[in-house]
């Protein structure tokens, strides 16, 4: 699956959908994350509250990976860091 992310709500839907497709309960995934089932439920409803660290771990546990890449239509110019 390759998905362009445009909102936190979309992230929540993807994570919830993937968890369900893998037939992993909220309790099971929450235990692996070290959080409560109710906290995971909240995160699946409002992904804007997920820290980057937790998002990366969630993706890993669900067999997903995060990729940042240049936009196809973005002008390329050198930037200094």
C-alpha positions in Angstrom: 0.0 0.0 0.0 1.3 3.5 -0.8 -0.8 6.4 0.5 -0.3 10.1 0.3 -1.1 11.5 3.8 -2.9 14.9 3.9 -4.4 14.9 7.4 -4.1 13.4 10.9 -7.5 11.8 10.5 -6.3 9.9 7.4 -3.4 8.6 9.5 -5.8 7.4 12.2 -7.9 5.6 9.6 -4.9 3.9 8.0 -3.6 2.7 11.4 -6.9 1.5 12.5 -7.6 -0.2 9.2 -4.2 -1.9 9.2 -4.6 -3.2 12.8 -8.0 -4.6 11.9 -6.8 -6.2 8.7 -4.0 -7.9 10.7 -6.7 -9.0 13.2 -4.8 -7.5 16.1 -7.0 -6.3 19.0 -6.6 -2.8 20.5 -5.5 -4.4 23.8 -2.8 -6.5 22.1 -1.4 -3.6 20.2 -1.6 -1.3 23.2 0.3 -3.8 25.3 3.1 -3.8 22.7 3.2 0.0 22.8 3.2 0.1 26.6 -0.1 2.1 26.7 -3.6 1.4 27.8 -6.3 0.2 25.4 -8.3 3.3 25.9 -5.3 5.5 25.0 -4.8 3.5 21.8 -8.5 4.0 21.0 -8.1 7.8 21.5 -5.1 7.8 19.1 -7.0 5.8 16.5 -9.6 8.5 16.6 -7.3 11.5 16.8 -3.9 10.9 15.2 -2.9 14.5 15.8 -2.1 13.4 19.3 0.4 10.8 18.3 4.0 11.6 18.9 6.4 11.0 16.1 8.2 8.4 18.2 5.0 6.5 18.8 3.9 6.9 15.2 7.1 5.2 14.0 6.7 2.4 16.5 3.1 1.9 15.6 4.0 1.8 11.9 6.7 -0.8 12.6 4.4 -3.0 14.7 1.8 -2.9 11.9 4.3 -3.7 9.2 4.3 -0.2 7.7 7.0 2.3 7.2 7.1 6.1 7.0 8.7 7.8 4.0 9.3 11.5 3.4 10.1 12.4 -0.2 10.2 15.4 -2.5 6.8 16.4 -4.0 6.7 15.6 -7.7 5.7 19.1 -8.6 8.0 20.9 -6.0 10.8 23.0 -7.5 14.2 21.6 -6.6 16.6 24.1 -5.1 19.6 23.7 -2.9 19.0 24.5 0.8 21.5 24.8 3.5 20.9 23.1 6.8 
